[in-house]
Amino acid sequence: IHKLYTSEKLNNLFNLLLVLFQNIIILNLISLYKMGLIP
């Protein structure tokens, strides 16, 4: 049970990092687009 709990905790952390990473990429793309670097 303890092992499963740890695994789920790590999975939640990984999902959170993934979402943050995706948001950072999207924000970077938007700023590049606004600067006119992406046609």
C-alpha positions in Angstrom: 0.0 0.0 0.0 2.8 2.4 0.9 4.6 1.6 -2.4 1.4 2.3 -4.4 0.9 5.6 -2.5 4.5 6.7 -3.4 4.0 5.7 -7.0 0.7 7.7 -7.2 2.4 10.7 -5.6 5.2 10.6 -8.1 2.7 10.2 -11.0 0.8 13.3 -9.8 4.1 15.3 -9.6 5.1 14.2 -13.1 1.7 15.2 -14.5 2.0 18.6 -12.8 5.5 19.1 -14.3 4.2 18.1 -17.7 1.4 20.7 -17.5 3.8 23.4 -16.4 6.2 22.5 -19.2 3.4 22.6 -21.8 2.3 26.0 -20.5 5.8 27.4 -20.7 6.2 26.2 -24.3 2.8 27.7 -25.2 3.7 31.1 -23.6 7.1 31.1 -25.4 5.4 30.4 -28.8 2.9 33.2 -28.2 5.7 35.7 -27.3 7.7 34.6 -30.4 4.6 35.1 -32.5 4.0 38.6 -31.1 7.6 39.5 -31.7 7.1 38.5 -35.4 9.6 35.7 -35.4 7.0 33.2 -36.4 5.2 34.1 -39.7 
